[in-house]
């Protein structure tokens, strides 16, 4: 017996490790990172350094995230060689996602503090990889948004250092978004001094789109998602459920809103015509903002999603509904807040929606059993 090695489950041998999965995620994120830097640099000819600023933010966040994890482990007296040998790239993924959620004009220190908060507070203090209760990148993004306000950047952050607001132009439709407003704010009516003539193709390719670094080119995000699906890292159903749920609920909200007249009275006669008109917001709602980035790369985190197939269907549909409702309520992006709330509720999904054990047989109901006993007793009495 001395030759046997005892260990806890799981006892499954597979070449797929956390490091291999995280490397695949890094590769999948690269197209969106590169596209974001290029598009930011070409969107405003008068201020081409936006692309360089975007690259700088990505580099700062990646370096800070990895350094924060290593310094924390060194403080825990873990040998440096062991830290290097066991490095699983999770902190690098966190840094890339935080950088992609920043604006090119965000202050340089915002990414540093957001990365430190995400890695140290949200991940390492809870036990490290696989122990976090919420997605670290989501928490870091919300922390930066709440803590730094204007320094975080946003719709009005696309100004030159001299303070002059420039215009983003699209080479495809020759449309533009003025005053630095994001297409989502224009769609939701949250930008008071902005106009948009961007087409759905502009939104898909990211040409002329003002927004966060990683959310501009939807084509690059989808390409990264397809890579993860091919590699077996991502189940295509979950981001698809999230995105479709957001689009359909957005259409439903637009349909209901369209049936109210100027006096705030609901007009049932408008239901037919407004239903057709409401579908015009479907594509803009799923192609605007950070929905694609959040649905493909952040909401699908293994640690912060339910354990069952049914639980995941309900969970991602819930995220879609919540995103659409919050967008309408705040007239802006709400993907991060929806995912954070969903992460917090995941333990409840796992508590009430459980996987059936192998060989499970549903127990007979008491009343059925009692009726059978009574019938048997009646026969014996005869």
Beta strands, then each sheet from edge to edge (+ up, - down):
strand 1: 168-169
strand 2: 176-177
sheet 1: 1+ 2-
end
